């Protein structure tokens, strides 16, 4: 059983293989890799967090206008605090961001319904996004981690521990395979997805593999799940994501028009800003779906 999100993810992987086979040399540069995925980064990437207010209302967290105001203010404060802390303490804040994000991917993308198998699935999904790039693309992944603030000592420790995490991933994957309390169709679907994710993170460079996964599986699944929970048509789903997608894009556009884009410090601030933008979303979804 291959679901809707997996089909999109598979098409994105195949399309990326074809594009990179013909134009691979162009996309050795990190900036060009991001430009390749610019449109899906905007939608569904950034857009998948734009339903958070609707989600909070639907789950009874926000009930009246004053709650909406508090919700927005809290969101902005969390983003601002995380951004400035990242600039001030890049090593520790990057590690916190990495931990929160990997847990979020595990919790948000799980499809198991049974508590025991659900926990193991979360562990596999959370581990694979972090471990495979470091295992199969260690130099490139280390370069990205250092650019985002990780110091050499912490990086060396993480690289050392990553082998243990890799064997842990293999162990819990085969453990998951032995479990019998999941329906055969659902288990087959999850297994197909694990194989696609594994191929994605092993075959592609770290930024490309992450963007394929983030845009065409994680974001699509979140939007599809919330479409069902909020009882929206695809048209209304798209309309509701537009306002909170356009605002950050507009801010980024003004920022890029006023800076020298060739200066890496501005790329650094942009990536930290976009990462900080996800933190309130990560906290909300982890709280709701856990």
C-alpha atoms as one frame of an Amber mdcrd trajectory, in Angstrom:
protein
   0.000   0.000   0.000   1.635   3.219  -1.199  -0.086   6.342   0.095  -0.533
   9.771  -1.415   2.487  11.347   0.311   4.778   8.472  -0.668   3.862   8.841
  -4.344   4.793  12.538  -4.268   8.000  11.726  -2.364   8.938   9.024  -4.901
   8.280  11.349  -7.856  10.421  14.060  -6.200  13.271  11.563  -5.682  13.133
  10.334  -9.286  12.923  13.892 -10.656  15.920  14.918  -8.525  17.940  11.926
  -9.743  17.248  12.935 -13.356  17.999  16.654 -12.842  21.223  15.970 -10.955
  22.325  13.392 -13.546  22.269  16.084 -16.228  23.089  19.221 -14.233  24.905
  17.837 -11.191  27.950  20.099 -11.494  25.799  23.228 -11.147  24.397  22.020
  -7.831  27.660  21.291  -6.030  27.286  24.754  -4.498  25.039  24.964  -1.392
  23.355  28.168  -2.593  22.405  26.571  -5.922  21.014  23.536  -4.111  18.705
  25.823  -2.121  17.732  27.743  -5.285  16.822  24.438  -6.974  14.165  23.885
  -4.296  13.154  27.532  -3.818   9.508  27.103  -4.872   8.815  23.934  -2.801
  10.634  25.545   0.153   7.999  28.306  -0.030   5.057  25.972  -0.694   4.603
  23.422   0.799   7.752  23.965   2.935   7.143  27.251   4.748   3.399  26.947
   4.121   3.048  23.772   6.171   3.521  25.784   9.389   1.039  28.469   8.416
  -1.955  26.507   9.708  -0.764  26.586  13.309  -3.390  29.101  14.441  -6.142
  27.033  12.812  -4.732  23.930  14.498  -4.646  25.673  17.897  -8.282  26.789
  17.451  -9.349  23.318  16.313  -7.647  21.661  19.312  -9.224  24.137  21.771
  -5.958  25.888  22.690  -7.175  29.198  21.229 -10.819  30.004  22.020 -11.257
  33.777  21.712  -9.686  36.907  20.243  -7.434  37.614  23.229  -6.062  34.088
  22.905  -5.229  34.791  19.246  -3.307  37.919  20.208  -1.426  36.007  22.914
  -0.751  33.180  20.440   0.814  35.563  17.879   2.858  37.445  20.474   4.146
  34.199  21.968   5.076  32.926  18.498   7.043  36.075  17.697   8.783  36.113
  21.084   9.882  32.456  20.721  11.248  33.129  17.214  13.113  36.267  18.318
  14.563  34.677  21.470  15.710  31.572  19.621  17.299  33.654  16.838  19.285
  35.890  19.196  20.304  32.990  21.427  21.550  31.143  18.322  23.682  34.155
  17.377  25.003  34.443  20.955  25.448  30.719  21.758  25.568  28.977  18.353
  26.978  25.659  19.539  24.431  24.821  22.241  21.426  26.352  20.437  22.211
  24.473  17.229  22.277  21.222  19.230  18.911  22.107  20.813  17.512  22.910
  17.372  18.809  19.599  16.006  17.251  17.653  18.880  13.878  19.423  18.671
  13.750  19.040  14.879  14.585  15.340  14.754  12.020  14.595  17.468   9.501
  16.675  15.529  10.071  14.713  12.317   9.577  11.467  14.202   6.387  12.576
  15.948   4.865  14.474  13.023   5.499  11.860  10.303   4.558   8.709  12.206
   1.571   6.758  10.914   1.406   3.833  13.388  -1.674   3.804  15.611  -0.530
   1.334  18.264   1.352   2.936  21.149   4.253   0.462  21.331   5.040   0.375
  17.596   4.368   4.112  17.341   7.210   4.815  19.786   9.654   2.664  17.811
   8.582   4.293  14.538   9.198   7.742  16.048  12.702   6.649  17.112  13.517
   5.357  13.622  12.230   8.477  11.870  13.984  10.810  14.315  17.289   8.934
  14.066  17.475   8.420  10.305  17.324  12.133   9.399  20.333  12.858  11.605
  22.434   9.683  11.338  22.468   8.843   7.615  23.838  12.181   6.329  26.681
  12.045   8.873  27.368   8.390   8.066  27.352   8.559   4.268  28.263  12.221
   3.637  30.448  13.048   6.660  32.535  15.874   5.159  29.627  17.774   3.609
  27.391  17.325   6.653  30.194  18.458   8.981  30.740  21.538   6.822  27.041
  22.448   7.110  26.998  21.823  10.862  30.062  24.040  11.364  28.538  26.765
   9.210  25.440  26.729  11.442  27.480  27.112  14.616  28.784  23.748  15.792
  32.342  23.966  17.127  35.057  21.428  16.262  35.079  19.703  19.661  31.326
  19.053  19.648  31.421  17.992  16.003  34.166  15.434  16.686  32.143  14.040
  19.610  29.002  13.785  17.461  30.924  12.086  14.638  32.310   9.580  17.142
  28.870   8.860  18.611  27.220   8.688  15.204  28.500   5.151  14.592  26.718
   4.029  17.759  23.561   5.832  16.617  23.857   4.116  13.223  23.993   0.641
  14.795  21.161   1.657  17.116  19.122   2.628  14.040  19.779  -0.765  12.432
  18.842  -2.531  15.676  15.533  -0.747  16.202  14.674  -1.101  12.479  15.035
  -4.910  12.595  13.247  -4.903  15.950  10.375  -3.036  14.315  10.330  -5.616
  11.485   9.745  -8.428  14.002   6.711  -6.771  15.601   3.410  -8.423  14.694
   0.881  -6.013  16.228   0.561  -3.754  13.167  -1.696  -4.466  10.171   0.228
  -5.973   7.238  -0.886  -3.239   4.824   0.142  -0.405   7.126   3.433  -2.096
   7.956   4.205  -2.585   4.253   3.446   1.084   3.632   5.767   2.195   6.451
   8.499  -0.174   5.210   8.282   1.294   1.704   8.553   4.761   3.207  11.579
   3.814   5.317  13.282   2.479   2.185  12.555   5.681   0.256  13.831   7.867
   3.118  16.941   5.719   3.470  17.692   5.930  -0.251  17.098   9.684  -0.228
  19.534  10.406   2.604  22.178   7.966   1.338  22.109   8.861  -2.367  21.790
  12.654  -2.282  23.970  15.365  -0.767  22.714  16.426   2.722  20.962  19.679
   1.756  19.296  18.107  -1.283  18.188  14.990   0.616  16.813  17.073   3.482
  14.896  19.441   1.169  13.385  16.535  -0.790  12.292  14.931   2.470  11.173
  18.188   4.126   9.219  19.577   1.171   7.805  16.446  -0.457   7.110  14.121
   2.474   7.112  15.941   5.828   5.336  19.125   4.676   2.914  17.339   2.344
   1.940  14.877   5.097   1.382  17.653   7.621  -0.799  19.643   5.209  -2.754
  16.539   4.241  -3.309  15.566   7.888  -4.517  19.049   8.819  -6.738  19.209
   5.734  -8.566  16.179   7.148  -8.637  17.451  10.756  -9.847  20.922   9.734
 -12.268  19.519   7.141 -10.901  21.717   4.338 -11.026  21.379   0.574  -7.709
  21.644  -1.270  -8.735  25.107  -2.459  -9.484  26.342   1.066  -6.316  24.697
   2.378  -4.251  26.664  -0.123  -6.075  29.921   0.716  -5.516  29.489   4.451
  -1.798  28.913   4.008  -1.273  32.012   1.838  -1.271  34.866   4.428   1.335
  33.367   6.762   3.379  32.136   3.810   3.470  35.507   2.040   4.534  37.488
   5.146   7.905  35.722   5.764   8.589  35.615   2.014   7.958  39.371   1.790
  10.301  40.013   4.731  12.993  37.803   3.169  12.625  39.581  -0.180  13.152
  42.997   1.421  16.127  41.595   3.338  17.787  40.147   0.222  17.256  43.351
  -1.755  19.108  45.310   0.914  22.163  43.053   1.353  25.097  41.631  -0.552
  23.931  38.066  -1.187  27.503  36.931  -1.899  28.399  37.594   1.747  28.110
  34.306   3.672  27.189  36.070   6.910  23.845  37.055   5.374  23.226  33.461
   4.261  24.055  32.434   7.834  21.523  34.891   9.304  18.900  33.825   6.756
  19.270  30.128   7.552  19.171  30.817  11.295  16.126  33.030  10.812  14.278
  30.374   8.808  15.255  27.706  11.342  14.092  29.872  14.253  10.813  30.420
  12.412  10.091  26.691  12.733  10.580  26.444  16.507   7.067  27.543  17.645
   5.588  25.185  15.048   7.789  22.326  16.272   6.764  22.931  19.903   3.064
  23.128  19.046   2.976  20.013  16.847   5.147  17.959  19.199   2.779  18.864
  22.056  -0.405  18.086  20.070   0.681  14.896  18.308   2.660  13.271  21.088
